[in-house]
């Protein structure tokens, strides 16, 4: 899990890129889970929460402008 403070230090473009990466990784993990190849199911929850954190910080930065 990543701390919110680490995301607040990033710029908007970096946050958008990170959100895209997390979304792709989450998709891959969901596919692996469906195929029964997922080692750590908890990893999906962690990714979902990190993605939510990134989106929250993005929304906060957009509102601040």
Biotite code that builds the C-alpha atoms (Angstrom):
import biotite.structure as struc

atoms = struc.array([
    struc.Atom([0.000, 0.000, 0.000], chain_id="A", res_id=1, res_name="UNK", atom_name="CA", element="C"),
    struc.Atom([1.109, 3.482, -0.778], chain_id="A", res_id=2, res_name="UNK", atom_name="CA", element="C"),
    struc.Atom([0.622, 6.421, 1.538], chain_id="A", res_id=3, res_name="UNK", atom_name="CA", element="C"),
    struc.Atom([-1.484, 9.403, 0.437], chain_id="A", res_id=4, res_name="UNK", atom_name="CA", element="C"),
    struc.Atom([1.399, 11.782, 1.189], chain_id="A", res_id=5, res_name="UNK", atom_name="CA", element="C"),
    struc.Atom([3.470, 10.085, -1.514], chain_id="A", res_id=6, res_name="UNK", atom_name="CA", element="C"),
    struc.Atom([0.746, 10.765, -4.069], chain_id="A", res_id=7, res_name="UNK", atom_name="CA", element="C"),
    struc.Atom([0.325, 14.402, -3.029], chain_id="A", res_id=8, res_name="UNK", atom_name="CA", element="C"),
    struc.Atom([3.946, 15.096, -3.968], chain_id="A", res_id=9, res_name="UNK", atom_name="CA", element="C"),
    struc.Atom([3.355, 14.003, -7.568], chain_id="A", res_id=10, res_name="UNK", atom_name="CA", element="C"),
    struc.Atom([2.160, 16.212, -10.411], chain_id="A", res_id=11, res_name="UNK", atom_name="CA", element="C"),
    struc.Atom([-1.137, 15.823, -12.232], chain_id="A", res_id=12, res_name="UNK", atom_name="CA", element="C"),
    struc.Atom([0.409, 14.077, -15.250], chain_id="A", res_id=13, res_name="UNK", atom_name="CA", element="C"),
    struc.Atom([2.282, 11.656, -13.025], chain_id="A", res_id=14, res_name="UNK", atom_name="CA", element="C"),
    struc.Atom([-0.881, 10.891, -11.077], chain_id="A", res_id=15, res_name="UNK", atom_name="CA", element="C"),
    struc.Atom([-2.822, 10.241, -14.269], chain_id="A", res_id=16, res_name="UNK", atom_name="CA", element="C"),
    struc.Atom([-0.074, 7.929, -15.478], chain_id="A", res_id=17, res_name="UNK", atom_name="CA", element="C"),
    struc.Atom([-0.031, 6.108, -12.131], chain_id="A", res_id=18, res_name="UNK", atom_name="CA", element="C"),
    struc.Atom([-3.826, 5.708, -12.247], chain_id="A", res_id=19, res_name="UNK", atom_name="CA", element="C"),
    struc.Atom([-3.571, 4.208, -15.713], chain_id="A", res_id=20, res_name="UNK", atom_name="CA", element="C"),
    struc.Atom([-0.854, 1.788, -14.579], chain_id="A", res_id=21, res_name="UNK", atom_name="CA", element="C"),
    struc.Atom([-2.869, 0.720, -11.541], chain_id="A", res_id=22, res_name="UNK", atom_name="CA", element="C"),
    struc.Atom([-5.966, 0.196, -13.670], chain_id="A", res_id=23, res_name="UNK", atom_name="CA", element="C"),
    struc.Atom([-4.074, -2.043, -16.107], chain_id="A", res_id=24, res_name="UNK", atom_name="CA", element="C"),
    struc.Atom([-2.489, -4.007, -13.272], chain_id="A", res_id=25, res_name="UNK", atom_name="CA", element="C"),
    struc.Atom([-5.877, -4.447, -11.596], chain_id="A", res_id=26, res_name="UNK", atom_name="CA", element="C"),
    struc.Atom([-7.321, -5.769, -14.853], chain_id="A", res_id=27, res_name="UNK", atom_name="CA", element="C"),
    struc.Atom([-4.454, -8.262, -15.150], chain_id="A", res_id=28, res_name="UNK", atom_name="CA", element="C"),
    struc.Atom([-4.967, -9.462, -11.578], chain_id="A", res_id=29, res_name="UNK", atom_name="CA", element="C"),
    struc.Atom([-8.691, -9.933, -12.134], chain_id="A", res_id=30, res_name="UNK", atom_name="CA", element="C"),
    struc.Atom([-7.974, -12.064, -15.200], chain_id="A", res_id=31, res_name="UNK", atom_name="CA", element="C"),
    struc.Atom([-5.425, -14.120, -13.260], chain_id="A", res_id=32, res_name="UNK", atom_name="CA", element="C"),
    struc.Atom([-7.952, -14.583, -10.441], chain_id="A", res_id=33, res_name="UNK", atom_name="CA", element="C"),
    struc.Atom([-10.560, -15.852, -12.880], chain_id="A", res_id=34, res_name="UNK", atom_name="CA", element="C"),
    struc.Atom([-8.036, -18.327, -14.236], chain_id="A", res_id=35, res_name="UNK", atom_name="CA", element="C"),
    struc.Atom([-7.074, -19.474, -10.747], chain_id="A", res_id=36, res_name="UNK", atom_name="CA", element="C"),
    struc.Atom([-3.474, -18.269, -11.011], chain_id="A", res_id=37, res_name="UNK", atom_name="CA", element="C"),
    struc.Atom([-3.556, -15.524, -8.382], chain_id="A", res_id=38, res_name="UNK", atom_name="CA", element="C"),
    struc.Atom([-1.180, -16.123, -5.478], chain_id="A", res_id=39, res_name="UNK", atom_name="CA", element="C"),
    struc.Atom([-2.291, -13.271, -3.198], chain_id="A", res_id=40, res_name="UNK", atom_name="CA", element="C"),
    struc.Atom([-5.985, -12.311, -3.498], chain_id="A", res_id=41, res_name="UNK", atom_name="CA", element="C"),
    struc.Atom([-5.356, -9.480, -1.035], chain_id="A", res_id=42, res_name="UNK", atom_name="CA", element="C"),
    struc.Atom([-3.327, -7.783, -3.750], chain_id="A", res_id=43, res_name="UNK", atom_name="CA", element="C"),
    struc.Atom([-6.533, -6.894, -5.615], chain_id="A", res_id=44, res_name="UNK", atom_name="CA", element="C"),
    struc.Atom([-7.888, -5.013, -2.597], chain_id="A", res_id=45, res_name="UNK", atom_name="CA", element="C"),
    struc.Atom([-4.599, -3.156, -2.142], chain_id="A", res_id=46, res_name="UNK", atom_name="CA", element="C"),
    struc.Atom([-4.571, -2.079, -5.793], chain_id="A", res_id=47, res_name="UNK", atom_name="CA", element="C"),
    struc.Atom([-8.194, -0.939, -5.674], chain_id="A", res_id=48, res_name="UNK", atom_name="CA", element="C"),
    struc.Atom([-7.463, 1.201, -2.640], chain_id="A", res_id=49, res_name="UNK", atom_name="CA", element="C"),
    struc.Atom([-4.298, 2.674, -4.154], chain_id="A", res_id=50, res_name="UNK", atom_name="CA", element="C"),
    struc.Atom([-6.263, 3.539, -7.301], chain_id="A", res_id=51, res_name="UNK", atom_name="CA", element="C"),
    struc.Atom([-8.917, 5.229, -5.170], chain_id="A", res_id=52, res_name="UNK", atom_name="CA", element="C"),
    struc.Atom([-6.223, 7.210, -3.361], chain_id="A", res_id=53, res_name="UNK", atom_name="CA", element="C"),
    struc.Atom([-4.730, 8.400, -6.654], chain_id="A", res_id=54, res_name="UNK", atom_name="CA", element="C"),
    struc.Atom([-8.137, 9.419, -7.982], chain_id="A", res_id=55, res_name="UNK", atom_name="CA", element="C"),
    struc.Atom([-8.922, 11.264, -4.754], chain_id="A", res_id=56, res_name="UNK", atom_name="CA", element="C"),
    struc.Atom([-5.692, 13.268, -4.911], chain_id="A", res_id=57, res_name="UNK", atom_name="CA", element="C"),
    struc.Atom([-6.331, 14.025, -8.595], chain_id="A", res_id=58, res_name="UNK", atom_name="CA", element="C"),
    struc.Atom([-9.794, 15.311, -7.758], chain_id="A", res_id=59, res_name="UNK", atom_name="CA", element="C"),
    struc.Atom([-8.409, 17.434, -4.912], chain_id="A", res_id=60, res_name="UNK", atom_name="CA", element="C"),
    struc.Atom([-5.796, 18.975, -7.201], chain_id="A", res_id=61, res_name="UNK", atom_name="CA", element="C"),
    struc.Atom([-8.431, 19.678, -9.864], chain_id="A", res_id=62, res_name="UNK", atom_name="CA", element="C"),
    struc.Atom([-10.658, 21.422, -7.317], chain_id="A", res_id=63, res_name="UNK", atom_name="CA", element="C"),
    struc.Atom([-7.744, 23.503, -6.035], chain_id="A", res_id=64, res_name="UNK", atom_name="CA", element="C"),
    struc.Atom([-7.125, 25.081, -9.448], chain_id="A", res_id=65, res_name="UNK", atom_name="CA", element="C"),
])
